[in-house]
Amino acid sequence: MKVEIWSDIMCPFCYIGKRRFEAALEQFPDAGDIEIEWHSFQLDPDIEGNHGKNLYEYFSERKGVPYEQSVAMHQQMAENAKHSGLTYNFDSAVVANSFDAHRLIQLAKTHHLGDAAEERLFKAYFTEGKDFSDHDTLVALGTEIGLEAAEVRKVLDSTDFSDAVKADINEAAEIGINGVPFFVFNRKYAVSGAQASTVFEDVLQKSYKEYKKEQPKNNFEIIDGQSCTPDGKCD
C-alpha cells in the first residue's frame, strides 16, 4: 500500500512529522507492505538566498511578527523537535530556495533513495546549517546517500526534474493541500500536519485493512501436474 507525503525541506513540522510517522510504522505489523513516496512542495517558492538575513529576520518579515516573537517561536519549535529525537539549530539555519533540493530528491526517487534524500536534507538544513540551494553542497549530500556525483552535478546544471517538482506542487493544489506535511494513505485517507504517532497508527490500520480487501484474490483455474513442494514431497 502506498503512503504519499507532501513536504518541504525548510518546514520544521515536516521533519517532526516524518519521525512521528516512522514511529507509527515501527509499530505496524505489516510495515513491509508499505511503500512511501515523497512529493515536492514549496512553502515559499519566491524566496531568494544571499540576502543577509537570518531565519528569525526572514520569518519576522514574512509573517509580520516582531523579531523577538520570531526567536521565541523558533525556540519553542526546537524544544518540540527534541521530543522526536531531533536537534534544530535555527541560529545557523541558512534561508534559501528549496527548488533545487527538491530536484535532487526527484533524482533520488529514481534510484529508490527518496526517503534517504529527505532525511539527509532535513538534517543538513535544521541541524547542520547547510545551504541547500548551493550546488556543491547538494552534490556532496547526494553522494552521501549513494548517488553518483557526476549525475547529481549534471542534473543540477540543467533543468532536469523541474517538471517533476512542479507537477507535485500542482497536484497538491488540485487536491486541496495548502500546508505540509500532508500524508495520503492509499489515495483514500489523509493526515494533515505532524500528528501524534497514534493518529498515524490508526490511519495505517484502517487504510491497510481496506487495501487488503480490495486486492484481487487468486481465482486461477489450476490444472494439476507433477510438482515438488517445500516439504520435499514430489509427485
Sequence and secondary structure as in RCSB ss.txt:
>XXXX:A:sequence
MKVEIWSDIMCPFCYIGKRRFEAALEQFPDAGDIEIEWHSFQLDPDIEGNHGKNLYEYFSERKGVPYEQSVAMHQ
QMAENAKHSGLTYNFDSAVVANSFDAHRLIQLAKTHHLGDAAEERLFKAYFTEGKDFSDHDTLVALGTEIGLEAA
EVRKVLDSTDFSDAVKADINEAAEIGINGVPFFVFNRKYAVSGAQASTVFEDVLQKSYKEYKKEQPKNNFEIIDG
QSCTPDGKCD
>XXXX:A:secstr
 EEEEEE TT HHHHHHHHHHHHHHHH TTGGG EEEEEE  S TT  S SS  HHHHHHHHHT  HHHHHHHHH
HHHHHHHTTT    GGG      HHHHHHHHHHHHTT HHHHHHHHHHHHHTT   TT HHHHHHHHHHTT  HH
HHHHHHTS TTHHHHHHHHHHHHHTT  SS EEEETTTEEEESS  HHHHHHHHHHHHHHHHHHS          
S B TTS B 
